[in-house]
């Protein structure tokens, strides 16, 4: 009779996943800190610090990343790179990376795409299908919560609120992100997820084998050490 993963095995897998998340958050903070090490005057840094604290990263680790990025703790040679491409069924992909070795990174990204029915595109080939958007997801399962979130979000400068299945997604311009987030928190709606993302204007329905291959591709890309975020315009069937 087969045995499931041991407790130790599960813990090791969880530690590895947590370590990968921390690595990506540290890179984000380090690069954001190049434009100033004070989160109160650097919106991108403030967002990175908030995400790190939500992931239970220690303040010491966050401070070290800020010092490294702001030049107070030695040079940092990380670069930001954005790749655009296509997945199975012509799905548009934006792959944001942070790396100290662009040659390795582009080879890894190209390999992942070619093994899963995709290919790299030229700069600008798919970016026009996406817009940089503040996206905050809040729990609105309680009675009256959807109406209250709609009211608070629009009052704070949000552009739209989309609600379904007990949660609401608040959309706003990036420069309104912090104000909307604070207004929601003040009204008792701490976001489950809050970030500035590349959001597609429309989504393409993908199903069957193409959907399975796309999910494999997205998982492969997200596992790459140099990949920070992957955005796509697919509407995948619910799991």
Secondary structure, DSSP 8 states (H G I E B T S, - for coil): ------HHHHHHHHHHHHHHHHHHHHHHHHHHGGG-S-TTT-HHHHHHHHHHHHTT--HHHHHHHHHHHTTTTS----EEEEEEEE-GGG-EEEEEEEES-HHHHHHHHHHHHHTTT-EE--TTTTGGGEEEEEEEEEE--STTHHHHHHHHHHHTT-SEEEEETTEEEEEE-GGGHHHHHHHHHHTT---SEEEEEEEESS-EEE-HHHHHHHHHHHHHHHHSTTEEEEEE-EEE---
